[in-house]
Amino acid sequence: MERSWVNQAIAKIEADYQRSADTHLIKLDIACLTGIDIYLKDESTHPTGSLKHRLARSLFLYALCNGWVKQDTPIIESSSGSTAVSEAYFARLLGLPFIAVMPKSTAKKKIQQIEFYGGSCHFVEHSSEIYAESQRLADELSGHYMDQFTYAERATDWRGNNNIANSIFEQMQREPHPVPTWIVMSPGTGGTSATIGRYIRYQREMTKLCVVDPEHSVFFDYFHSGDDQVTCTQGSRIEGIGRPRAEPSFIPGVVDNMVKVKDAASIATMNWLEALIGRKAGPSTGTNLYGALQLACEMKKKNQTGSIVTLLCDSGERYLDTYYNTDWVAQQIGDISQYEAQLMQFNQSGQLT
């Protein structure tokens, strides 16, 4: 009976996957970058609206096939929002109770979406508290702590099987520069950068992986120091990315370069992108794109041509009360005018100075 339920659960997830088309690859029209093409892999088009839909599906399949999740098993996850939204979706699909452990500062829209899918939210004061509290709840309820920060890098098949890296390279095949010079990714768990970096090496591509880290996150420090015990006291202000500790799913050995991006630059670039494509994206997309623009400027200085691919992680509609609210940004992030001016200058010169 138990195996029968697991078989049915996996079949439901696979059927849901078959109903979803691949996400779009958007080519940005940037006149000042002649011969250098920048693309956004638009992960906001998943059923739950973000890159984390892929991760949640993989985590559920991984847990089911490991025998960790059975009929009526409560699912608990530590999250800053988007992963919890996607996991709540899959928990509802399987008829399982779901609890998201998250900081009180999580965007209201994400909280509403978790509750829409039948999940509940359990709040903590600081992002560093989510791990222990999630495990405590799992023990108390005889549930399963999904633990995206540990299992993200191993739940996804990095060799191919239509993972995000596989999809990027297939969609780039007919472009002027089909093999990207760079792929740019910001780390939340580190699982996506691990998948992309491993895939590049497995396929023997010459593409390089650049990981862009926000302020108040330790991935950049871990990459450069090798100290996996490094921590910081303040949580990331760019929701969905950046962590106060070096997460197990972050694999520095597959990363070619890391860049630290100021939070003000992330928000200014998020707004700059809206003016370019007529759509709102989330703040982590701003982080990704600012890193991509920096790399493009370096390529232009060296008279190089090529392509750069980065991710549109989620829609900006989730952040209307926060990152798209000028008063909130002024209070929480600070003055972004320096980077707004920098991006206006970039439109003319093709350089970020």
C-alpha positions as CSV (number, residue, x, y, z in Angstrom):
1,M,0.0,0.0,0.0
2,E,2.8,2.4,0.9
3,R,4.7,1.7,-2.3
4,S,1.5,2.2,-4.3
5,W,1.1,5.7,-2.8
6,V,4.7,6.6,-3.6
7,N,4.2,5.3,-7.2
8,Q,1.1,7.5,-7.6
9,A,2.9,10.5,-6.1
10,I,5.8,10.3,-8.5
11,A,3.3,9.8,-11.4
12,K,1.5,13.0,-10.4
13,I,4.7,15.0,-10.3
14,E,5.8,13.6,-13.7
15,A,2.4,14.3,-15.2
16,D,2.6,17.9,-13.9
17,Y,6.0,18.2,-15.5
18,Q,4.6,17.0,-18.9
19,R,1.9,19.7,-18.7
20,S,4.6,22.5,-18.5
21,A,6.5,23.8,-21.5
22,D,10.1,24.9,-21.2
23,T,10.8,28.5,-20.1
24,H,11.6,31.2,-22.6
25,L,15.0,32.7,-23.4
26,I,14.7,36.4,-23.9
27,K,17.3,38.3,-25.9
28,L,17.9,41.8,-24.6
29,D,18.0,44.7,-27.1
30,I,21.1,46.6,-25.9
31,A,22.3,48.9,-28.6
32,C,25.6,49.9,-27.0
33,L,26.8,46.3,-26.9
34,T,27.6,45.5,-30.5
35,G,28.6,41.9,-31.0
36,I,27.8,41.0,-27.4
37,D,24.4,39.4,-26.8
38,I,22.8,39.1,-23.3
39,Y,19.9,36.7,-22.7
40,L,17.6,36.1,-19.8
41,K,16.3,32.6,-19.1
42,D,12.8,33.5,-17.9
43,E,12.1,31.2,-14.9
44,S,9.1,33.3,-13.9
45,T,6.9,31.4,-16.3
46,H,6.8,28.2,-14.2
47,P,3.4,27.4,-12.7
48,T,4.6,28.8,-9.3
49,G,6.3,31.8,-10.9
50,S,10.0,31.2,-10.1
51,L,13.2,29.3,-10.7
52,K,12.5,27.4,-7.5
53,H,9.7,25.4,-9.2
54,R,12.5,23.2,-10.7
55,L,14.1,22.8,-7.4
56,A,10.9,21.9,-5.5
57,R,10.0,19.2,-8.1
58,S,13.5,17.7,-7.8
59,L,13.4,17.8,-4.0
60,F,10.1,16.0,-3.8
61,L,11.2,13.3,-6.3
62,Y,14.4,12.9,-4.3
63,A,12.6,12.6,-1.0
64,L,10.0,10.2,-2.4
65,C,12.6,7.9,-4.0
66,N,14.7,7.9,-0.8
67,G,11.8,6.7,1.2
68,W,11.7,9.9,3.3
69,V,8.2,11.0,2.4
70,K,5.2,8.8,2.7
71,Q,1.4,9.3,2.7
72,D,0.4,12.0,5.1
73,T,4.0,12.9,6.0
74,P,4.2,16.6,7.0
75,I,6.7,18.6,4.9
76,I,8.7,21.3,6.5
77,E,11.0,23.7,4.7
78,S,13.3,26.6,5.6
79,S,12.9,29.3,3.0
80,S,13.0,33.0,2.2
81,G,9.8,32.5,0.2
82,S,10.0,31.3,-3.4
83,T,11.1,27.7,-2.7
84,A,8.3,27.5,-0.1
85,V,5.7,28.7,-2.6
86,S,6.8,26.0,-5.1
87,E,7.0,23.2,-2.4
88,A,3.5,24.2,-1.1
89,Y,2.3,23.7,-4.7
90,F,3.7,20.1,-4.9
91,A,2.6,19.3,-1.3
92,R,-1.0,20.2,-2.3
93,L,-0.6,18.1,-5.5
94,L,0.2,15.1,-3.3
95,G,-2.2,15.9,-0.5
96,L,0.5,16.5,2.1
97,P,0.6,19.1,4.9
98,F,3.2,21.8,4.4
99,I,4.9,24.3,6.8
100,A,7.3,27.0,5.6
101,V,9.8,28.3,8.2
102,M,10.8,31.8,7.1
103,P,11.9,35.2,8.4
104,K,9.2,37.7,9.3
105,S,10.5,40.1,6.7
106,T,9.4,37.8,3.8
107,A,7.4,39.5,1.1
108,K,3.6,39.4,1.9
109,K,2.8,38.2,-1.6
110,K,4.9,35.1,-1.1
111,I,3.2,34.4,2.2
112,Q,-0.2,34.7,0.5
113,Q,0.9,32.3,-2.3
114,I,2.1,29.7,0.2
115,E,-1.3,29.9,2.0
116,F,-3.1,29.9,-1.4
117,Y,-1.6,26.4,-2.0
118,G,-2.7,25.2,1.4
119,G,0.6,25.7,3.2
120,S,1.2,27.5,6.5
121,C,3.9,29.9,7.5
122,H,6.0,29.7,10.7
123,F,8.1,32.9,11.3
124,V,11.4,33.5,12.9
125,E,13.2,36.8,13.6
126,H,16.4,36.2,11.7
127,S,17.3,34.1,8.6
128,S,20.0,32.2,10.6
129,E,17.2,30.7,12.8
130,I,15.3,28.9,10.0
131,Y,17.5,25.7,10.0
132,A,17.2,24.7,13.6
133,E,13.5,25.6,13.8
134,S,12.7,23.6,10.7
135,Q,14.4,20.5,12.2
136,R,12.6,21.0,15.5
137,L,9.2,21.2,13.8
138,A,10.0,18.1,11.7
139,D,11.0,16.2,14.8
140,E,7.9,17.4,16.8
141,L,5.5,16.5,14.0
142,S,7.2,13.3,12.8
143,G,7.6,15.1,9.4
144,H,10.3,15.5,6.8
145,Y,12.5,18.5,6.8
146,M,13.1,19.0,3.0
147,D,16.3,21.0,3.7
148,Q,16.9,22.7,0.3
149,F,20.2,24.1,1.4
150,T,21.7,20.7,1.8
151,Y,20.0,18.7,-0.9
152,A,19.6,21.2,-3.8
153,E,22.9,20.2,-5.4
154,R,22.3,16.5,-5.3
155,A,18.5,16.3,-6.1
156,T,18.9,17.6,-9.6
157,D,20.5,15.4,-12.4
158,W,23.3,17.7,-13.5
159,R,24.3,15.5,-16.5
160,G,21.2,16.6,-18.4
161,N,17.7,15.3,-18.4
162,N,16.3,18.7,-19.3
163,N,17.9,20.5,-16.4
164,I,18.2,24.3,-16.6
165,A,21.8,24.1,-18.1
166,N,20.7,21.6,-20.7
167,S,17.8,23.8,-21.6
168,I,20.0,26.9,-22.0
169,F,22.5,25.3,-24.3
170,E,19.7,23.8,-26.5
171,Q,17.9,27.1,-26.8
172,M,21.1,28.9,-27.7
173,Q,21.8,26.6,-30.7
174,R,20.5,29.0,-33.4
175,E,21.9,32.2,-31.9
176,P,24.9,34.1,-33.4
177,H,27.1,33.0,-30.5
178,P,25.5,29.6,-29.6
179,V,28.1,28.6,-26.9
180,P,27.8,31.3,-24.1
181,T,31.0,33.0,-23.1
182,W,29.5,33.3,-19.6
183,I,26.5,32.1,-17.6
184,V,25.8,34.3,-14.6
185,M,23.9,33.0,-11.6
186,S,23.3,34.3,-8.0
187,P,23.3,31.8,-5.1
188,G,20.4,31.0,-2.8
189,T,21.1,27.4,-2.0
190,G,23.9,27.2,-4.5
191,G,22.2,24.2,-6.1
192,T,21.5,25.9,-9.5
193,S,25.1,27.1,-9.9
194,A,26.3,23.6,-9.0
195,T,24.0,22.1,-11.7
196,I,25.2,24.6,-14.3
197,G,28.9,24.4,-13.4
198,R,28.9,20.6,-13.4
199,Y,26.9,20.4,-16.7
200,I,29.4,22.7,-18.4
201,R,32.3,20.5,-17.4
202,Y,30.5,17.3,-18.2
203,Q,29.7,18.5,-21.7
204,R,33.3,19.9,-22.1
205,E,32.0,23.3,-23.0
206,M,34.3,26.4,-22.8
207,T,31.6,28.5,-21.1
208,K,32.6,30.0,-17.8
209,L,30.3,30.3,-14.8
210,C,30.2,33.6,-12.8
211,V,28.3,33.7,-9.5
212,V,27.2,37.1,-8.2
213,D,26.7,37.5,-4.5
214,P,24.7,40.3,-2.8
215,E,25.8,42.2,0.3
216,H,25.5,40.5,3.7
217,S,26.1,37.0,2.2
218,V,29.1,34.7,2.7
219,F,29.3,32.8,-0.6
220,F,31.8,35.3,-2.0
221,D,34.0,35.1,1.1
222,Y,33.8,31.3,1.1
223,F,34.8,31.1,-2.6
224,H,37.9,33.3,-2.1
225,S,39.0,32.1,1.4
226,G,38.0,28.4,1.3
227,D,36.7,28.8,4.8
228,D,33.3,26.9,4.9
229,Q,32.7,28.1,8.5
230,V,32.5,31.7,7.6
231,T,29.3,33.5,8.8
232,C,27.7,36.9,8.9
233,T,25.3,38.4,11.4
234,Q,23.0,40.4,9.1
235,G,20.7,38.6,6.6
236,S,20.7,39.3,2.9
237,R,18.5,42.3,1.8
238,I,18.0,40.7,-1.7
239,E,15.2,38.3,-1.0
240,G,15.9,34.8,-2.3
241,I,19.6,34.9,-2.6
242,G,22.6,35.3,-0.2
243,R,23.0,33.4,3.0
244,P,24.6,34.0,6.4
245,R,26.5,30.7,6.2
246,A,28.2,28.7,3.5
247,E,25.5,26.3,2.5
248,P,26.3,22.6,1.7
249,S,24.8,22.9,-1.8
250,F,27.3,25.6,-2.8
251,I,30.1,24.0,-4.7
252,P,32.9,26.5,-5.2
253,G,35.0,24.2,-7.4
254,V,32.6,24.5,-10.4
255,V,32.6,28.3,-10.3
256,D,35.1,30.2,-12.5
257,N,34.6,33.7,-11.0
258,M,32.6,35.4,-8.2
259,V,31.6,39.0,-8.0
260,K,30.1,41.0,-5.1
261,V,27.2,43.2,-6.2
262,K,26.0,46.1,-4.1
263,D,22.3,45.9,-3.2
264,A,21.6,49.4,-4.5
265,A,23.0,48.2,-7.9
266,S,20.7,45.2,-7.9
267,I,17.6,47.4,-7.4
268,A,18.7,50.0,-9.9
269,T,19.3,47.3,-12.5
270,M,15.9,45.7,-11.7
271,N,14.3,49.0,-12.6
272,W,16.5,49.5,-15.6
273,L,15.4,46.1,-16.9
274,E,11.7,47.0,-16.6
275,A,12.3,50.0,-18.8
276,L,14.1,47.8,-21.3
277,I,11.5,44.9,-21.5
278,G,8.3,46.4,-20.1
279,R,8.0,43.8,-17.3
280,K,8.9,43.8,-13.6
281,A,11.4,41.2,-12.4
282,G,12.5,40.4,-8.8
283,P,15.6,41.9,-7.1
284,S,17.7,38.8,-7.6
285,T,17.3,39.3,-11.4
286,G,18.8,42.7,-10.9
287,T,21.8,41.1,-9.1
288,N,22.2,38.7,-12.0
289,L,21.9,41.2,-14.7
290,Y,24.3,43.8,-13.1
291,G,26.9,41.0,-13.0
292,A,26.2,40.2,-16.6
293,L,26.6,43.8,-17.7
294,Q,29.9,44.0,-15.9
295,L,31.2,41.0,-17.8
296,A,29.9,42.5,-21.1
297,C,31.7,45.7,-20.4
298,E,35.0,43.8,-19.8
299,M,34.4,41.9,-23.1
300,K,33.8,45.2,-24.9
301,K,37.0,46.8,-23.6
302,K,38.9,43.7,-24.9
303,N,37.1,43.9,-28.3
304,Q,35.6,40.5,-27.7
305,T,32.3,39.2,-29.0
306,G,30.1,36.5,-27.6
307,S,27.0,35.8,-25.5
308,I,26.1,35.9,-21.9
309,V,23.1,34.1,-20.3
310,T,21.7,34.9,-17.0
311,L,18.4,34.2,-15.2
312,L,15.1,36.1,-14.7
313,C,14.4,34.3,-11.4
314,D,10.9,35.5,-10.6
315,S,8.3,38.2,-11.3
316,G,8.5,41.6,-9.7
317,E,4.8,41.4,-9.0
318,R,5.7,39.7,-5.7
319,Y,7.6,42.7,-4.6
320,L,5.3,45.7,-5.2
321,D,5.2,46.5,-1.5
322,T,8.9,46.3,-1.1
323,Y,11.5,46.6,-3.9
324,Y,9.1,48.5,-6.1
325,N,8.1,50.9,-3.3
326,T,10.5,53.8,-3.3
327,D,10.0,54.6,0.3
328,W,10.7,51.1,1.4
329,V,13.9,51.0,-0.8
330,A,15.1,54.3,0.7
331,Q,14.6,52.9,4.2
332,Q,15.9,49.3,3.7
333,I,18.4,49.6,0.9
334,G,19.4,53.3,0.7
335,D,20.2,55.7,-2.1
336,I,20.3,53.9,-5.5
337,S,20.7,57.1,-7.5
338,Q,24.5,56.5,-8.1
339,Y,23.7,53.2,-9.9
340,E,20.7,54.7,-11.8
341,A,23.1,57.3,-13.2
342,Q,25.6,54.7,-14.0
343,L,23.1,52.7,-16.0
344,M,21.9,55.7,-17.9
345,Q,25.6,56.4,-18.8
346,F,25.9,52.7,-19.8
347,N,23.1,53.2,-22.3
348,Q,25.3,55.7,-24.1
349,S,28.8,54.4,-23.7
350,G,28.5,50.6,-23.1
351,Q,30.6,51.0,-20.0
352,L,29.7,50.9,-16.3
353,T,31.9,53.6,-14.7
